[in-house]
Amino acid sequence: MKALFKSGPQPGFELVDRPEPVPGDRDVKIRVMTTGICGTDLHIQAWDPWAQANVPTPLVPGHEFYGEVVEAGPLVQDIKVGDRVSGEGHIVCGTCRNCRAGRRQMCIRTVSVGVQRDGAFAEYVVIPDTNAWVHHDESITPELGAIFDPFGNAVHTALSFPLVGEDVLITGAGPIGLMAVAVARHAGARKIAITDVSASRLELAKRMGADMAVDVSRMHLDEAQAQLHLAEGFDIGLEMSGRASALREMIDNMTHGGRIALLGLPAEEIAVDWGKVVTHMLTLKGIYGREMFETWYAMSAMLQSNPQLHEAVSGVITDVLPASGWAAGFEIAREGSGGKVVLDWTRI
């Protein structure tokens, strides 16, 4: 099969022939149709310090995908050949305290598809049957199915706190931040502001339903807060950027008792005014991945019940390229000026 491959601990990928993966008794083999390019993939391609510390080689990367089941192990239940699926990329042990308590997203032995084991930048991928999410909604296109992983991040983050009637601040208008706008609007937020420095991404955010898209290189958040007539600050913060300045400015503009969900991974330590966190009684909650599998049920239900949300989330995908054009796709993703980039593995 054709696959993007990192042969050793160095920058770059190669599109090469690799052996097809073989499923075990509880695995499904999936013919990959589409794969999304994630920030994690950019780290692995560049072989930066994070990748060097977390990624073994050789490796086939890729963890956001959609495809068709072509083989199922003899012990697989509820999934059959021909099913169209997306993949939950976190493979858990099933026996640690959190797994046994039903909190699988907090497994202490999580192994990530496309990070610690071969992934979906390939014609075929194998995952445990429990990690395959079968799509029963015919409106889920291969492109939309490929971004269920990051859409799940947006849903998990946005729904960490009740949003009905609340004023929401989102920092970072990347694909996940953009989808969080649509989710917050669906969930009943009153006012939604989002920040970034990319004019094109801020324009996309307006189409997602943001009341205000703030270019923080031109405007401070307190000014945006005043324009939205928020006398006491934002109620809910969704930090998607991982930038120190974004988190600090968010904290400065939260109402007393405000709640912040943090998804963005910082590249360095962030100094925070903890005195303000304490005296303003703020709640900060870290978010990683998706709730397994409550987030997946919520995603499917919301998309099925709300055509506007379906259209908005689909609109986050701005570029679909044949898998053979992977290098151009990675460049577009690295520029950070558009939405989601998807590779089509039916066109190589």
N, C-alpha and C positions, 0 to 999 in steps of 0.2 A: 504494500500500500504506500501511497505518497503521504509524507508527514513532514512538518517542520521539526527540526531536530537540533538539539544542542549537544554536540558530541563530547564536550569537555568543559572545564571551568574557564571559559573565555567569552568575550562579547560575541553576539551574533547568533543567527540561526541559519540552517540550510534546509532547502526543500529536497528531500531524498527519499529513496525507497527504504521502507522498514518492514520487518515481519508483522503480520497482522496479530493483534493480541488474541489470546485464547481465554475464553470465559471459564470460571470455576463453577462448582455446583450451584452456588447462590448468586451467580453473576449474570448480567445480560451484555451481549455484544451489540453495539449500536453503530449503524452506518451513519456517519456524521453528515449532515446536510449544511449546517451553518454554525459558525463559531464567532463569538464576539471578542474583540480585542480589549483587554482590561489594563488598568495601570500596573497591576502585578506582572502582566506579560511584558510591559515596557521595562520594568526593573530586571526581569530575567534576561531579556534581550541585551540590555546594556551591561549586565553583570556587575551591578553596583554593589556597595557593601552589604545592603540588605540581602540581595540575591546570593552573594558569596556565603553569607551566614546561614541561609535557610534552604537553599536549593541544591540537592545532590545532582550530579551529572553522571552518565548521560541521561537526557530527559526529552520527552515530547511534551511541550507545554500546552496550555489551553484548558480553561475550565468553564467557560460560558458556551453552552452548545445546545443544539436541537438535532434530533435525528430519528431514524427508524430502527426498531429492534429487529435484528436479523437472526439472532440465536439466543436461546435462554437455557441456563443450566437446569439439570433435572430436579433441583429442589426449589426452583423459582416459583413463587406464587403470585397470582393476580396480574402478571404481565405476560403478554404473548407476542410471538413474532408478528410483525406488522404494526404494532403500537407505535405511535409517535410520542416522543418523550423529550423533556429537558432533564438536565442532570443537577442534582444537589452535589456540589463539589467537595463537601466535608464528609469524609468517611470516618466514622466513630467506632470506638471499641465495643460498646454495648454493655460493659461490665463495671466501669468506674462508677463512683457515687452518683454523679450527675446523669449519666446514661440510665442507670437503674431507676432514677427518680423522674425520668421523663424529660430531662433537660439536656437532650443530646447535643444541642449547639454549644454546650459548655464542657464537652468531653475533654479530659486532660490529655488524651492520646490521639487527638484529631490528626488525620493525614489528608492533605489536600490534593485533589486531582489536578494534574498539570503543574504542581509545585513540588510535592514529594513523591509523586508517582505519575506515570505517563498519562497524558491528557488528550485533549480533543482537537488540537491543530493537526488533524490527521483524517484519513478516510474512515477509520474505525476506532472506537474506544470501548473499553470494558469497565463497567462499574458494578457494585453490588446492586441487586434488585431493589433493595430498600432505598437506594439513592436515585432511582429513576422515577420521575414524575410524569405520569401518563396524561396526555392532553385529550379531553373528551369534547372540547369546544372547537368546532371546525373553523372558527374565526381566528384561531391562533396560527399565524403564518410562520414559516420557518425562520424568518428574520425576527419576529417578535418572540418566538420560542427560544431563540438564542440568547435573549437578554433577560430571561427570567431570573437568573442569578443576581445581576445588579438591580433589577427591579425589586427583587426580594430584599436587598440591602436597604433600598429606599423605603419600602413598606415597613420593614422591621424598625427602622429609625424613626420614621414619621409617626408610627402608631405606638411608640413607646409611652406616650402620654396622651390623655384625652385631648382632642383638638376642637371639639364643637364650640364655636363662639370665641376661640382663642386667637390672639395675634401672634403670628409665627415669623421668625427670622431664620433664613437658611443661608449659611455662608458657604459659597462654592457652587458655581453653576455648571459643573461637569455633568455627565449623563445621569449620575445618581441624584445629584441635587435637583436637576431638572425634573426627574420623575417624582421626587419628593414634593415638588410644587403641586403636581397634578394629584398626588395622593392626599396632600393636606387640603386641597380644594374639595376633593371628593368626600373627605371626612368631616367637613363642616367648619373649617377655619374661617375666621372673620377677615382679617387682613393678612396678606402674605408678602413679605419682602425677601429678596434674594440678592446676594452680593457676588461680584466677580470683577475682573478687569477686561474681559473679552466682550467686545460689543456684540459679536455674533451670538455668543452664548446667552447674553442678557436679552437679546431679541427673542431667542428661542424661549427663554423663561417667561416672557410676556405671553407668548402663545400657549404656554402650559397653564396659564391662569394666575401668574404673579401680579399683585396689585402694583408693586414697585420693584424695578430691577435697578440696583444701585451699583454704579461703577465706583468702587472705593478708591480709585486713583483720582477721582474728581470730587467726591462727596463723602463727608463723614456720616456715620450711621445716626448720630444724634440729629442731624439735619433731616435725614430720611424719616426718622421717628416723628419729628415735628410735622413734616408734610403729610404723614399718615394720621396726624392728630391723636397720637398715642401719648397721653399725658403722663403715664407712669412706666412706660417701657413695654417690651415684648414679653408675652407670657411663656412662649415655648421657643427654644433655640435648637436648630438642627445643624450641627457643625460637620460639614462635608469636605472641607478643604485641607485639613491638617496643618494649616498655617497659624503660627503663633499670633500674628497681628489680628487674624480673624477671630480667634477665640477670645483674646483680650478685649477686643471691641464689642464682641457679643456680650461678654460678662458686664461690660460697662453700660449696656443698653437693655438689660433685663429688668423687669419689674421685681420688686421684693417678693420672694417666694417663687420666682421663675424656675423653669425646669429646662435643662439642656441635655440633649442626646448627642453623643460624640461618635461619629463614624470615621472621620478623616484621620489617617495615620500620619502623625508628624514625623519629619525626617530628623528632627533634633529635639532636645528637651525644650519645654515651654515654661517660661516663668509666668506664674499666675498670681494675681492679687488675692491671696487666700483670705485676707481680712475682709474683702468685699464679699467673697463667697459665703463666709460665715455670717457676717452682719446682715447681709441681704437674704440670708436663708435660701440660697440657691441649691438646687439639686443637679448634680452632674452624673450622667449615666453613660458608661461605655457600651458601644454596640459592635458586635462582630458577626458578620454573616447574617443568617436567617434563623428564625425559630423553626426547629425541625419537628413537625412540619406544619405548624399552625400558620406560619407566614405564607406557605405555598397555597393552603386552602384560601386564605384571604386574598392573595393575588388573583387566583383563578375566579373567585366569586366576584371581585370588584370589576375585573375586565369583562366578565360575562353580563353583569348587571348595569354597567355604565358605558354606553357607546362613546361619550365624550372622553372618559378616562382612557378607553381603548385607543381612541384616535391620538390622544396626547402622548401616551407612552410609545405608541408606534412611531410618532413623529420625532422621537429622540434619535432614531436611527437615521443618520444623514448620509452615510456612505456604505454601499454594498459592493464588494469587489470579488472577482474570482480568486480562489485560493492561490493561484499562480501569481497574483498581484499582491501577495502578502507584504512585500517590502514597502510598497506605496501605502498600503493600509496602515502599517506601523508608523510611517512618517506622518500621515494625517492625524493619527491618534496622538502622536507625540507633540504635534503643533498645539493641540489643546484649544483650537478655535471653533470646532464644530461639535456635533453630538457623537453618537455611538457609531463605531466602525465595525462592520460584520463581514467575515469572509465566507464565501459560498464554495463549499467543498464538492458540489455537483458540477462545478466548472473549474477544472485544474489546467 
